[in-house]
Amino acid sequence: MAERSNNARLLLTQIKEQVSRLNALEWEGFSKQKIDEDLAEEIAENRENTDEILEGLEQLKQGKYQADLERILALHTVYQQKMAAVFSLIEAGQVEQASEAEADEIDEIYDDLYAEIMALEKVYIEQHQRTRFLVNLGTTLSLVFSASAISLVFHEFSKKLWQKNLALESAFTELKNTQEHLVQQEKMAALGQLIAGVAHEINNPLGAIQAAASNTNHALKEAIAGLPKLHHRLTPEQQESFFELISKALTPPLSHQEQRSIKRELTAQLKSQGVDDPRYLADLLIDIGVRKDLEFLSPILKSEHQDWAICLAHNLASSFLNNQTILRAVERSSKIVFALKSYARFDQTGEQKQLQITDGIENVLEIYHNQIKRNIQLVRSYQQVPDIWGYPDELIQVWTNLIHNAIQAMESGGTLTISVIEKNGGLEVRIADTGSGIPQEVQTQMFDAFFTTKAAGEGSGLGLYISKKIIDKHRGSIEVESHPGNTEFRVWLPANKVSSKNTDPIENTTEELAHV
């Protein structure tokens, strides 16, 4: 009876992890709206593992918790049917229909399935714990202290995230307050087209933080429950191997391609040592950070508690791994917030400042990151150049217009090359794309007010016009050279201060537009 209960508990733990991993892979394919060969192979492999575990649960249906097990199996069947329908649409090229599928219903079924597994697993754990000795008081106090320390760390992360959200609100507020200026109106128009991509870029790290925090919470609960049994189940030699396994979490993470290659080798090694479920354990070991050498793990693999020990090590290592994920996500959010804040700021003093020309360019590239990453190769060629005098917020509008036009010219992908060099007592910025090019007859009019070749509603015809006025204000120059497959804008700016008399682009633009 005890062995049957223990088997059920282990199977429920495995199906919980497997269902979660399979759900993540399936939603990765759903979000990409494309199933590549590697992802299809990994999904099929995980489904095979899931079916094997479910077969084990089928054999345990007779008993006290038969109804609970039947509910889990039924929910899993419904969930797989729903996901299969979505993937059928994607494979058939019906992407739009797949996007309109009942995602909320699928999520609800998955949540119910996960909750049922968790509830039944909890029942088996409690039943199993009633047969064990009371937890050592010293170990309990140590775990409480560890949990408190981790709670403090999460509190700090939450505080930083809250501060970043406040900074983001401030950036948007500043952007809204500058709408009355013509340069800022153009900037707002560009940002309006980008807002979906920016929101996506912000939502990604926030989602990563939420998922990592949730995973850590689950892992810690299971680790706290399992640590008191460590000394009873593992010998000193096995404990030494156990702690060396946990230390593997400190190694740099692998790419998905590297993980797939190593997983095959680990699975083969585990299978050769007679492990019952080599694929499942290989997944856990790769998550922890184990590479190809399993010699140090031999004492644990020879133990009757090998699955329990590796699962416990995985839960403990997950706390560190998830913290690293949170740190990377917070850093990514910081970059986006800083770029938005710099992009939205408008200096009301009208005074020139010393600036590093590449800072403004990088802020614009950060804002356009979502568009560039899809199918455009970005090449930077920056020389070490000195600071120059200028108007940073207005120059950002120039880089925005030129980079935005380059991206639009490469709808099917291409290469965006940005170079910065010293030239003739100043700096020259070159922005080149491999798009369709600008016809010769258009090049003579492209800097005129309200001239545009874009469809109605896609452009005001003021972008390049205002850019030229800003460059004129800096006593610089802007030139273009274009033919099919290559268009290059060259902006030259002097390094020294220039007189601001009669160089306000807004005032000059207003006067000129009055005569148009």
C-alpha positions in Angstrom: 0.0 0.0 0.0 2.8 2.4 0.9 4.7 1.6 -2.2 1.6 2.1 -4.3 1.0 5.5 -2.7 4.6 6.5 -3.2 4.4 5.5 -6.9 1.3 7.6 -7.3 2.9 10.6 -5.7 6.0 10.3 -7.9 3.9 9.9 -11.0 1.8 13.0 -10.1 5.0 15.0 -9.6 6.3 13.9 -13.0 3.0 14.6 -14.8 2.8 18.0 -13.2 6.3 19.0 -14.5 5.6 17.3 -17.8 2.3 19.0 -18.4 3.8 22.4 -17.5 6.8 21.8 -19.9 4.5 20.6 -22.7 2.1 23.6 -22.2 5.1 26.0 -22.5 6.3 24.4 -25.7 2.8 24.3 -27.3 2.2 27.9 -26.5 5.6 28.8 -27.9 4.4 27.3 -31.2 1.1 29.1 -30.9 2.7 32.5 -30.2 5.1 32.0 -33.2 2.2 30.8 -35.3 4.7 28.4 -36.9 5.9 25.0 -35.9 9.5 24.5 -37.0 11.2 21.0 -37.1 13.0 21.3 -33.8 10.0 22.5 -31.9 7.8 19.8 -33.5 10.3 17.2 -32.5 10.5 18.5 -28.9 6.7 18.7 -28.6 6.3 15.1 -29.9 9.0 13.9 -27.5 7.3 15.6 -24.5 3.9 14.2 -25.6 5.4 10.7 -25.7 6.8 11.2 -22.1 3.4 12.5 -21.0 1.5 9.5 -22.4 4.0 7.1 -20.7 3.3 8.8 -17.3 -0.5 8.8 -17.9 -0.3 5.1 -18.6 1.2 4.6 -15.2 -1.6 6.6 -13.6 -4.2 4.5 -15.5 -2.9 1.4 -13.6 -3.5 3.2 -10.3 -7.1 4.2 -10.9 -8.6 1.5 -8.7 -8.6 2.7 -5.2 -9.7 5.6 -2.9 -8.8 8.3 -5.4 -10.1 6.7 -8.6 -12.5 9.6 -9.3 -9.8 12.2 -8.9 -7.5 10.3 -11.3 -10.3 9.9 -13.9 -10.9 13.7 -13.8 -7.2 14.3 -14.4 -7.2 11.9 -17.4 -10.4 13.4 -18.8 -9.2 17.0 -18.5 -5.9 16.1 -20.2 -7.8 14.5 -23.1 -9.9 17.6 -23.6 -6.9 19.9 -23.3 -4.9 17.9 -26.0 -8.0 17.9 -28.3 -8.2 21.7 -28.0 -4.5 22.2 -28.7 -4.5 19.7 -31.6 -7.3 21.8 -33.2 -5.2 25.0 -32.9 -2.1 23.3 -34.3 -4.1 21.8 -37.2 -5.1 25.3 -38.2 -1.5 26.6 -37.9 -0.1 23.6 -40.0 -2.8 24.3 -42.6 -1.7 27.9 -42.9 -4.9 29.2 -41.4 -3.0 31.5 -39.0 -5.8 34.0 -38.6 -8.3 31.3 -37.6 -5.7 29.9 -35.2 -5.3 33.4 -33.6 -9.1 33.6 -33.1 -9.2 30.2 -31.3 -10.5 30.0 -27.7 -7.2 30.7 -26.0 -9.0 31.6 -22.8 -10.9 28.3 -22.8 -7.6 26.4 -23.4 -5.9 28.3 -20.5 -8.9 27.5 -18.2 -8.8 23.8 -19.1 -5.0 23.8 -18.4 -5.5 25.6 -15.1 -8.1 23.1 -14.1 -5.9 20.2 -15.0 -2.9 21.6 -13.2 -5.0 22.4 -10.1 -6.4 18.8 -10.1 -2.9 17.4 -10.3 -1.7 19.7 -7.6 -4.6 18.9 -5.3 -4.3 15.1 -5.7 -0.5 15.4 -5.3 -1.0 17.3 -2.1 -3.3 14.5 -0.8 -0.6 11.8 -1.5 2.1 14.0 0.0 0.1 14.4 3.2 -0.7 10.7 3.3 3.0 10.0 2.8 4.1 12.4 5.4 1.9 10.8 8.1 4.2 7.8 7.9 7.4 9.7 8.5 9.1 11.0 11.6 8.7 14.6 12.8 11.0 17.1 11.2 14.1 18.0 13.1 13.6 21.4 14.8 17.0 22.7 13.8 16.3 21.9 10.1 12.9 23.6 10.4 14.4 26.8 11.8 17.0 26.8 9.0 14.3 26.5 6.4 12.2 29.2 7.9 15.3 31.5 7.9 16.0 30.6 4.2 12.4 31.3 3.3 12.5 34.7 5.0 15.7 35.7 3.2 14.2 34.7 -0.1 11.0 36.7 0.7 13.2 39.8 1.4 14.9 39.3 -2.0 11.5 39.1 -3.8 10.4 42.2 -1.9 13.4 44.1 -3.3 12.6 42.8 -6.8 9.0 43.9 -6.5 10.0 47.3 -5.2 12.4 47.8 -8.2 9.7 46.7 -10.6 7.3 49.1 -9.0 9.8 51.9 -9.4 10.4 51.0 -13.1 6.6 51.2 -13.7 6.6 54.6 -12.1 9.4 55.7 -14.3 7.6 54.4 -17.4 4.5 56.4 -16.4 6.6 59.5 -16.0 8.1 58.9 -19.5 4.6 58.7 -21.1 3.5 61.8 -19.2 6.4 63.8 -20.5 5.7 62.6 -24.0 2.0 63.7 -23.7 3.0 67.2 -22.5 5.1 68.0 -25.6 2.4 67.5 -28.2 2.0 71.2 -28.9 5.4 71.4 -30.6 5.7 70.4 -34.2 8.8 68.2 -33.7 7.1 66.4 -30.8 4.0 65.9 -32.9 6.1 64.0 -35.5 7.7 62.0 -32.7 4.2 61.2 -31.3 3.1 60.0 -34.7 6.1 57.6 -34.9 5.5 56.4 -31.4 1.9 55.8 -32.1 2.9 53.3 -34.8 5.4 51.7 -32.4 3.3 51.4 -29.3 2.1 47.9 -29.8 5.7 46.7 -30.3 6.9 48.7 -27.2 4.1 47.2 -25.1 5.1 43.8 -26.3 8.8 44.4 -25.4 7.8 45.6 -21.9 5.3 42.7 -21.4 7.9 40.1 -22.2 10.2 40.8 -19.2 7.2 41.3 -16.9 5.8 37.9 -17.9 9.2 36.4 -17.3 9.3 37.9 -13.8 5.8 36.6 -13.0 6.6 33.1 -14.3 9.9 32.9 -12.5 8.4 34.1 -9.2 5.6 31.5 -9.5 8.0 28.7 -10.4 10.2 29.6 -7.4 7.2 29.6 -5.1 6.2 26.1 -6.1 9.8 24.9 -6.0 10.4 26.3 -2.5 7.3 24.6 -1.1 8.4 21.3 -2.4 12.0 21.8 -1.3 11.0 22.8 2.2 8.9 19.7 2.4 11.7 17.4 1.2 14.9 18.8 2.9 14.2 17.3 6.3 14.4 13.8 4.7 17.8 14.4 3.2 19.8 12.9 6.0 17.5 9.9 6.3 17.5 9.0 2.6 21.0 9.7 1.5 24.4 8.5 2.7 27.2 11.0 3.4 28.7 10.1 0.0 25.4 10.6 -1.7 24.8 13.9 0.1 28.2 15.2 -1.2 27.1 14.2 -4.8 23.8 15.9 -4.1 25.3 19.3 -3.2 27.7 19.1 -6.1 24.7 18.6 -8.3 23.1 21.8 -6.9 26.3 23.8 -7.5 25.9 23.1 -11.3 23.2 25.8 -11.3 26.0 28.4 -11.1 27.2 27.4 -14.7 26.2 29.7 -17.6 22.9 28.6 -19.3 22.8 26.7 -22.5 21.0 27.6 -25.7 18.0 25.4 -26.7 20.0 23.8 -29.5 22.8 22.9 -27.1 20.3 21.5 -24.6 18.7 19.2 -27.2 22.2 17.8 -28.2 23.2 17.2 -24.5 19.8 15.8 -23.7 20.3 12.9 -26.1 23.7 12.1 -24.6 22.5 12.3 -21.0 19.5 10.2 -21.8 21.7 7.5 -23.3 24.1 7.6 -20.3 21.2 7.3 -17.8 19.6 4.5 -19.8 22.9 2.6 -19.8 22.9 2.9 -16.0 19.4 1.3 -15.7 17.5 4.4 -14.8 13.7 3.9 -15.1 12.8 7.2 -16.7 16.0 8.6 -18.4 14.3 11.3 -20.5 12.6 12.8 -17.5 15.7 12.9 -15.4 17.8 14.2 -18.3 15.4 17.2 -18.5 15.8 17.9 -14.8 19.6 17.6 -15.0 19.8 19.9 -18.0 17.6 22.5 -16.2 20.0 22.3 -13.2 23.0 22.9 -15.4 24.6 19.4 -15.8 26.5 19.0 -19.1 27.8 15.6 -20.2 29.8 14.2 -17.3 27.7 12.1 -14.9 30.5 10.5 -13.0 30.0 12.7 -10.0 26.4 11.6 -9.9 27.0 7.9 -9.6 26.3 7.6 -5.9 22.9 9.1 -6.3 22.1 7.1 -9.4 22.8 3.9 -7.4 20.4 5.0 -4.7 16.8 3.8 -4.4 15.9 7.4 -3.9 17.5 8.7 -7.1 14.3 10.3 -8.5 13.5 12.0 -5.2 17.0 13.3 -4.8 17.3 14.8 -8.3 13.8 16.3 -8.0 14.8 18.0 -4.7 18.1 19.3 -6.2 16.1 20.6 -9.2 13.7 22.5 -6.8 16.6 24.0 -4.9 18.5 25.0 -8.0 15.4 26.5 -9.5 15.4 29.3 -6.9 18.8 30.5 -8.2 17.9 30.0 -11.9 14.6 31.9 -11.5 16.4 34.7 -9.7 18.8 35.0 -12.7 15.8 35.2 -15.0 14.3 38.0 -12.9 17.5 39.9 -12.9 17.8 39.7 -16.7 14.1 40.7 -17.1 14.6 43.7 -14.8 17.6 44.8 -16.7 15.7 44.5 -20.0 12.8 46.5 -18.6 15.3 49.2 -17.4 16.7 49.6 -20.9 13.2 50.0 -22.4 12.1 52.5 -19.8 15.3 54.5 -20.2 14.9 54.5 -24.0 11.3 55.7 -23.7 12.2 58.3 -21.2 15.0 59.7 -23.3 12.8 59.5 -26.4 9.9 61.4 -24.8 12.0 64.1 -23.0 11.8 67.6 -24.6 14.2 70.3 -23.4 12.4 73.6 -22.9 15.5 75.6 -22.3 16.5 75.8 -25.9 20.2 75.6 -25.0 22.8 73.4 -26.6 24.4 70.6 -24.6 27.4 68.4 -25.0 26.2 65.0 -26.2 27.5 61.7 -27.4 26.0 61.2 -30.8 25.6 57.4 -30.4 23.5 57.7 -27.3 20.6 59.2 -29.2 20.9 56.6 -32.0 20.9 53.7 -29.5 17.8 55.1 -27.8 15.9 55.1 -31.1 17.2 51.6 -31.9 15.9 50.4 -28.6 12.4 51.8 -29.4 12.4 50.1 -32.8 13.9 46.8 -31.4 10.6 44.9 -31.9 10.5 45.8 -35.7 14.2 45.3 -36.3 14.5 41.9 -34.7 11.9 40.3 -37.0 13.8 40.1 -40.3 16.4 42.9 -40.3 20.1 42.5 -39.6 21.5 45.5 -37.7 25.2 46.4 -38.3 26.8 49.1 -36.1 30.1 50.7 -37.2 30.9 53.3 -34.5 34.3 55.0 -34.3 35.4 56.4 -31.0 34.3 59.9 -31.4 34.3 62.9 -29.1 31.2 64.6 -27.7 29.7 67.4 -29.7 27.5 70.4 -29.0 23.8 70.2 -30.1 20.2 69.7 -29.2 19.8 66.0 -28.1 16.0 65.8 -28.2 15.8 67.3 -31.7 18.5 65.1 -33.0 16.6 62.0 -31.7 13.8 63.1 -34.1 16.2 63.0 -37.0 17.4 59.5 -36.2 13.8 58.4 -35.6 12.8 59.6 -39.1 15.7 58.1 -40.9 15.7 54.7 -39.1 11.8 54.5 -39.4 12.0 55.1 -43.2 14.8 52.6 -43.6 12.8 49.9 -41.8 9.7 50.6 -43.9 11.9 50.3 -47.1 12.8 46.8 -46.1 9.4 45.1 -45.6 10.8 41.7 -46.7 13.9 42.1 -44.6 17.4 43.3 -45.2 20.4 45.0 -43.6 20.4 48.2 -41.7 23.9 49.7 -41.3 24.6 52.7 -39.1 28.1 54.2 -39.1 29.6 57.1 -37.1 32.9 58.7 -38.1 34.9 61.9 -37.6 35.0 64.1 -40.7 35.9 67.7 -41.5 36.0 69.0 -37.9 32.7 67.3 -37.0 30.9 63.9 -37.1 29.2 62.1 -39.9 26.3 59.7 -39.3 25.5 57.3 -42.1 22.3 55.3 -42.1 22.0 52.8 -45.0 19.4 50.2 -45.9 19.1 47.5 -48.6 15.5 48.3 -49.5 14.0 49.1 -52.9 15.7 52.5 -53.2 14.3 56.0 -53.9 13.6 57.0 -57.5 15.7 59.8 -58.9 12.7 62.1 -59.5 11.6 61.7 -55.8 15.0 62.6 -54.4 14.7 66.2 -55.6 11.4 66.7 -53.6 11.8 64.4 -50.6 12.9 67.3 -48.3 9.9 69.5 -49.3 7.1 70.0 -46.8 4.1 67.7 -47.1 5.8 65.6 -49.9 5.3 61.9 -49.3 5.1 58.7 -51.4 3.3 56.8 -48.7 -0.4 55.9 -48.7 -2.9 58.2 -47.1 -2.7 58.1 -43.3 0.8 56.5 -43.2 2.8 59.7 -43.3 2.4 63.5 -42.9 5.2 64.4 -45.4 7.0 66.4 -42.7 9.5 63.8 -41.4 12.4 64.5 -43.7 11.4 68.2 -44.0 11.7 68.7 -40.2 14.8 66.6 -40.1 16.5 68.9 -42.6 15.4 72.0 -40.5 16.9 70.4 -37.4 20.2 69.7 -39.2 20.2 73.3 -40.6 19.8 74.6 -37.0 23.0 72.7 -36.1 24.7 74.3 -39.2 25.1 70.8 -40.6 24.2 69.0 -43.8 22.1 66.0 -44.9 22.6 64.1 -48.2 21.2 61.0 -49.7 22.5 58.5 -52.3 20.1 55.8 -53.5 19.7 53.1 -56.1 17.8 49.8 -55.9 19.2 47.6 -53.1 21.0 50.5 -51.3 20.0 53.8 -49.9 22.3 55.8 -47.6 21.6 59.1 -45.8 24.6 61.0 -44.6 24.3 63.6 -41.8 27.2 65.8 -41.0 27.2 67.8 -37.7 29.9 70.3 -36.5 31.6 69.6 -33.2 31.5 73.2 -31.8 28.6 75.4 -30.6 26.7 77.3 -33.2 24.8 80.6 -32.9 21.1 79.9 -32.1 19.9 83.1 -33.9 17.2 82.4 -36.4 17.8 78.6 -36.2 14.7 77.5 -34.4 13.2 74.8 -36.6 9.7 75.2 -35.1 9.6 79.0 -35.8 11.1 78.7 -39.2 8.9 75.8 -40.1 5.8 77.7 -39.0 6.7 80.7 -41.1 7.4 78.5 -44.2 4.3 76.4 -43.8 2.2 79.6 -43.8 3.2 80.2 -47.4 2.6 76.6 -48.6 
